[in-house]
């Protein structure tokens, strides 16, 4: 579920950058993911995040 939500809100380049961040700082990447998922649930994202 988590990955499907992120796939809907992030474009391909943004997902790649988030994956790179997860390799170096997994806790920071998880925090960004949680923030994006929360924003998506409340309808605060107008389109895909680049």
N, CA, C and O atoms as CSV, one atom per row, in Angstrom:
chain,resi,resn,atom,element,x,y,z
A,1,UNK,N,N,0.826,-1.189,0.000
A,1,UNK,CA,C,0.000,0.000,0.000
A,1,UNK,C,C,0.873,1.257,0.000
A,1,UNK,O,O,0.614,2.216,-0.727
A,2,UNK,N,N,1.886,1.224,0.815
A,2,UNK,CA,C,2.781,2.376,0.926
A,2,UNK,C,C,3.431,2.709,-0.417
A,2,UNK,O,O,3.461,3.867,-0.833
A,3,UNK,N,N,3.946,1.689,-1.082
A,3,UNK,CA,C,4.605,1.909,-2.372
A,3,UNK,C,C,3.631,2.358,-3.444
A,3,UNK,O,O,3.990,3.154,-4.312
A,4,UNK,N,N,2.409,1.862,-3.396
A,4,UNK,CA,C,1.429,2.268,-4.408
A,4,UNK,C,C,1.038,3.731,-4.238
A,4,UNK,O,O,0.841,4.439,-5.225
A,5,UNK,N,N,0.923,4.187,-2.998
A,5,UNK,CA,C,0.615,5.607,-2.758
A,5,UNK,C,C,1.770,6.471,-3.246
A,5,UNK,O,O,1.556,7.486,-3.909
A,6,UNK,N,N,2.989,6.070,-2.917
A,6,UNK,CA,C,4.151,6.846,-3.352
A,6,UNK,C,C,4.272,6.854,-4.869
A,6,UNK,O,O,4.677,7.861,-5.451
A,7,UNK,N,N,3.929,5.753,-5.512
A,7,UNK,CA,C,3.977,5.694,-6.977
A,7,UNK,C,C,2.975,6.661,-7.594
A,7,UNK,O,O,3.216,7.203,-8.672
A,8,UNK,N,N,1.862,6.878,-6.921
A,8,UNK,CA,C,0.843,7.791,-7.428
A,8,UNK,C,C,1.237,9.254,-7.251
A,8,UNK,O,O,0.865,10.095,-8.069
A,9,UNK,N,N,1.984,9.566,-6.194
A,9,UNK,CA,C,2.264,10.975,-5.900
A,9,UNK,C,C,3.649,11.445,-6.342
A,9,UNK,O,O,3.892,12.650,-6.407
A,10,UNK,N,N,4.561,10.518,-6.648
A,10,UNK,CA,C,5.913,10.907,-7.059
A,10,UNK,C,C,6.146,10.559,-8.523
A,10,UNK,O,O,5.717,9.508,-8.998
A,11,UNK,N,N,6.832,11.456,-9.233
A,11,UNK,CA,C,7.229,11.075,-10.590
A,11,UNK,C,C,8.469,10.176,-10.491
A,11,UNK,O,O,9.028,9.989,-9.410
A,12,UNK,N,N,8.876,9.636,-11.612
A,12,UNK,CA,C,9.943,8.634,-11.619
A,12,UNK,C,C,11.261,9.181,-11.071
A,12,UNK,O,O,11.959,8.489,-10.330
A,13,UNK,N,N,11.600,10.409,-11.428
A,13,UNK,CA,C,12.856,11.003,-10.952
A,13,UNK,C,C,12.817,11.218,-9.439
A,13,UNK,O,O,13.812,10.994,-8.750
A,14,UNK,N,N,11.677,11.648,-8.931
A,14,UNK,CA,C,11.545,11.872,-7.488
A,14,UNK,C,C,11.654,10.554,-6.725
A,14,UNK,O,O,12.260,10.502,-5.655
A,15,UNK,N,N,11.070,9.496,-7.273
A,15,UNK,CA,C,11.180,8.182,-6.628
A,15,UNK,C,C,12.631,7.715,-6.609
A,15,UNK,O,O,13.079,7.116,-5.631
A,16,UNK,N,N,13.363,7.984,-7.680
A,16,UNK,CA,C,14.776,7.600,-7.731
A,16,UNK,C,C,15.574,8.356,-6.673
A,16,UNK,O,O,16.421,7.771,-5.998
A,17,UNK,N,N,15.308,9.653,-6.527
A,17,UNK,CA,C,16.019,10.441,-5.513
A,17,UNK,C,C,15.685,9.957,-4.107
A,17,UNK,O,O,16.559,9.889,-3.243
A,18,UNK,N,N,14.423,9.624,-3.881
A,18,UNK,CA,C,14.024,9.119,-2.570
A,18,UNK,C,C,14.694,7.769,-2.284
A,18,UNK,O,O,15.083,7.500,-1.148
A,19,UNK,N,N,14.825,6.939,-3.292
A,19,UNK,CA,C,15.516,5.652,-3.129
A,19,UNK,C,C,16.986,5.859,-2.792
A,19,UNK,O,O,17.540,5.149,-1.953
A,20,UNK,N,N,17.620,6.831,-3.445
A,20,UNK,CA,C,19.022,7.139,-3.137
A,20,UNK,C,C,19.164,7.629,-1.704
A,20,UNK,O,O,20.110,7.259,-1.008
A,21,UNK,N,N,18.231,8.456,-1.264
A,21,UNK,CA,C,18.250,8.947,0.112
A,21,UNK,C,C,18.097,7.785,1.091
A,21,UNK,O,O,18.753,7.754,2.132
A,22,UNK,N,N,17.232,6.836,0.756
A,22,UNK,CA,C,16.993,5.691,1.635
A,22,UNK,C,C,18.248,4.839,1.811
A,22,UNK,O,O,18.421,4.202,2.850
A,23,UNK,N,N,19.109,4.822,0.820
A,23,UNK,CA,C,20.353,4.064,0.940
A,23,UNK,C,C,21.298,4.696,1.955
A,23,UNK,O,O,22.012,3.996,2.672
A,24,UNK,N,N,21.295,6.028,2.008
A,24,UNK,CA,C,22.233,6.744,2.872
A,24,UNK,C,C,21.633,7.033,4.246
A,24,UNK,O,O,22.276,6.827,5.275
A,25,UNK,N,N,20.386,7.515,4.244
A,25,UNK,CA,C,19.720,7.886,5.495
A,25,UNK,C,C,18.300,7.316,5.505
A,25,UNK,O,O,17.343,8.021,5.187
A,26,UNK,N,N,18.169,6.049,5.868
A,26,UNK,CA,C,16.851,5.407,5.812
A,26,UNK,C,C,15.801,6.085,6.688
A,26,UNK,O,O,14.627,6.138,6.319
A,27,UNK,N,N,16.215,6.602,7.844
A,27,UNK,CA,C,15.242,7.245,8.730
A,27,UNK,C,C,14.715,8.541,8.129
A,27,UNK,O,O,13.539,8.866,8.297
A,28,UNK,N,N,15.558,9.276,7.437
A,28,UNK,CA,C,15.135,10.516,6.776
A,28,UNK,C,C,14.192,10.203,5.617
A,28,UNK,O,O,13.188,10.892,5.433
A,29,UNK,N,N,14.506,9.174,4.839
A,29,UNK,CA,C,13.653,8.775,3.718
A,29,UNK,C,C,12.285,8.336,4.219
A,29,UNK,O,O,11.269,8.660,3.603
A,30,UNK,N,N,12.243,7.602,5.327
A,30,UNK,CA,C,10.972,7.148,5.894
A,30,UNK,C,C,10.144,8.341,6.355
A,30,UNK,O,O,8.923,8.341,6.200
A,31,UNK,N,N,10.791,9.355,6.917
A,31,UNK,CA,C,10.078,10.553,7.354
A,31,UNK,C,C,9.485,11.300,6.159
A,31,UNK,O,O,8.351,11.773,6.226
A,32,UNK,N,N,10.238,11.408,5.073
A,32,UNK,CA,C,9.744,12.064,3.859
A,32,UNK,C,C,8.572,11.278,3.284
A,32,UNK,O,O,7.571,11.863,2.873
A,33,UNK,N,N,8.694,9.955,3.256
A,33,UNK,CA,C,7.604,9.117,2.755
A,33,UNK,C,C,6.338,9.324,3.583
A,33,UNK,O,O,5.249,9.487,3.033
A,34,UNK,N,N,6.487,9.317,4.910
A,34,UNK,CA,C,5.331,9.514,5.789
A,34,UNK,C,C,4.677,10.869,5.542
A,34,UNK,O,O,3.450,10.977,5.522
A,35,UNK,N,N,5.486,11.889,5.357
A,35,UNK,CA,C,4.973,13.233,5.103
A,35,UNK,C,C,4.203,13.283,3.784
A,35,UNK,O,O,3.114,13.854,3.721
A,36,UNK,N,N,4.762,12.691,2.741
A,36,UNK,CA,C,4.098,12.681,1.436
A,36,UNK,C,C,2.792,11.898,1.480
A,36,UNK,O,O,1.794,12.316,0.893
A,37,UNK,N,N,2.796,10.766,2.173
A,37,UNK,CA,C,1.578,9.958,2.285
A,37,UNK,C,C,0.502,10.726,3.041
A,37,UNK,O,O,-0.668,10.698,2.660
A,38,UNK,N,N,0.893,11.407,4.105
A,38,UNK,CA,C,-0.068,12.202,4.874
A,38,UNK,C,C,-0.650,13.319,4.014
A,38,UNK,O,O,-1.860,13.550,4.035
A,39,UNK,N,N,0.190,14.008,3.265
A,39,UNK,CA,C,-0.300,15.080,2.395
A,39,UNK,C,C,-1.241,14.532,1.328
A,39,UNK,O,O,-2.247,15.164,1.006
A,40,UNK,N,N,-0.923,13.370,0.782
A,40,UNK,CA,C,-1.772,12.760,-0.241
A,40,UNK,C,C,-3.128,12.383,0.343
A,40,UNK,O,O,-4.156,12.575,-0.307
A,41,UNK,N,N,-3.142,11.855,1.546
A,41,UNK,CA,C,-4.407,11.454,2.181
A,41,UNK,C,C,-5.317,12.644,2.434
A,41,UNK,O,O,-6.538,12.519,2.346
A,42,UNK,N,N,-4.742,13.784,2.743
A,42,UNK,CA,C,-5.545,14.977,3.018
A,42,UNK,C,C,-5.782,15.819,1.773
A,42,UNK,O,O,-6.357,16.904,1.858
A,43,UNK,N,N,-5.345,15.330,0.624
A,43,UNK,CA,C,-5.594,16.026,-0.634
A,43,UNK,C,C,-4.812,17.311,-0.804
A,43,UNK,O,O,-5.268,18.224,-1.491
A,44,UNK,N,N,-3.655,17.398,-0.198
A,44,UNK,CA,C,-2.858,18.616,-0.256
A,44,UNK,C,C,-1.870,18.634,-1.417
A,44,UNK,O,O,-1.162,19.622,-1.615
A,45,UNK,N,N,-1.820,17.557,-2.179
A,45,UNK,CA,C,-0.922,17.512,-3.338
A,45,UNK,C,C,-1.754,17.720,-4.597
A,45,UNK,O,O,-2.729,17.007,-4.832
A,46,UNK,N,N,-1.361,18.703,-5.405
A,46,UNK,CA,C,-2.121,19.007,-6.609
A,46,UNK,C,C,-1.832,18.078,-7.771
A,46,UNK,O,O,-2.660,17.940,-8.671
A,47,UNK,N,N,-0.701,17.455,-7.766
A,47,UNK,CA,C,-0.312,16.551,-8.843
A,47,UNK,C,C,0.872,15.739,-8.384
A,47,UNK,O,O,1.118,15.596,-7.186
A,48,UNK,N,N,1.600,15.208,-9.338
A,48,UNK,CA,C,2.781,14.422,-8.972
A,48,UNK,C,C,3.897,15.344,-8.504
A,48,UNK,O,O,4.112,16.422,-9.059
A,49,UNK,N,N,4.584,14.907,-7.492
A,49,UNK,CA,C,5.708,15.663,-6.949
A,49,UNK,C,C,6.935,15.336,-7.783
A,49,UNK,O,O,7.238,14.171,-8.041
A,50,UNK,N,N,7.637,16.387,-8.200
A,50,UNK,CA,C,8.851,16.172,-8.991
A,50,UNK,C,C,10.009,16.438,-8.128
A,50,UNK,O,O,11.151,16.323,-8.573
